[in-house]
Amino acid sequence: MLLQSLPNETLLQILHSISSVQDVLSLSLTSHRLHNLLSRPAQRLPILFDAAERQFGPLPSAIAVVTHYPSQLPHIPRPSPPQSLSLLKQLLYVGQVANTWADLYPFTYWRGTEQDCASRRLLSEHERYRVRRACYRIWLYDLAFHTANFGRYTRLQPPVIRSRAALLRAWTTRELGELLNFQSMMRVMLGLFVCPSDGTVIHRHKERYGEMPLISLFHPSGQKSLRYDNNKYMRTAQYSEVWEGWGGDVEHYYVVEDMLKIHPGQMMELYEFVVNGKGLLPMLDRMTMESNKAAVKAFVASLGDWFDNNGETLGETVRFVISERGEEEVGGWGDLVLE
């Protein structure tokens, strides 16, 4: 039976069952009839939002991110905004970021030993849903509490702690564990790519160039090293990657604690810039930056003076809420994957 011979009601059911926004749009371009069905305002938005829920859900958590305003208390439920193409466009951005985190999760969860690497697999749809949910919730927490309004001298004030805890109390203990699990993935991404420690840089340099003498490893010498050699865009042994260590173990720990305040969208932009060379911000031109470290520092400087020496607060707030409930952390209590 031809698709064109089906009644409109059946075609609408097919459109409502598609699990990708792009697939809905692609199918609507296959015939004038399907295009006309999707062009009706009363049908287009429900179909697209149903597909977005399957592809990027849970949408309520994503909507809380894109509709957040600093003057609003994040723990107070708000009525859902009306469906619109403008809202859908914002949801597509945060949803794509969350799905990218879900794609990267297996490489951070199963890493280290050969047995871990051998156990690596793709996440199930339910596991990806939980990763996205944790991503949206951490994103909302960062937008609400990791801002210039909460400096290092106010983080321990009781009213501030209560305001942070009010948001987390709405979630189950397991879901709070999922937040810490997702945050641990962000910590790994920071330590491996965005702001690696001196030891990580030394290890990578030896893997790439062997036992070549490490001259001016973390500090520039009299002869300035160039990021690109002879405009060939090829990394060489003289590449200024050797300057990109962010300190020893202790210093690097506090750097990561500061960097964990940026939300998952910003961190994904930093990751894409460092690993794939994609643009981060208009002010950061990859060709004019001496190193990845210089680019990340420029990005951090654009956030304001409040960012330095002011570590993240999610971990301590999660533990505060769990202690209120009389519970304790247990190994594997918030795993995002089901073994």
Protein Blocks (a to p, Z undefined) as FASTA:
>chain_A
ZZklpcfklmmmmmmmpcbfklmmmmmmmpmklmmmmmpmklmmmmmmmmmmmmmmcfkl
mmmmmmpcfkbcfklccddddddfklmmmmmmmmmmmmmmmmmmmmmmmgcifklmmmgc
cddfklmmmmmmmmmmmmmmmmmmmcfklcfklmmgmklmmmmmmmmmmpcfklmmmmmm
mmmmmmmmmmmmmmccfklmmmmmmmmnojadcehklbccfbdcdfbgghlopacfklck
lmmpgbdfklmmmmmmmmmmpcfklmmmmmmmmmnopafbfklcfklpmbfklmmmmmmm
mnojklgopacfklmmmmmmmmmnopacdehklccbdZZ
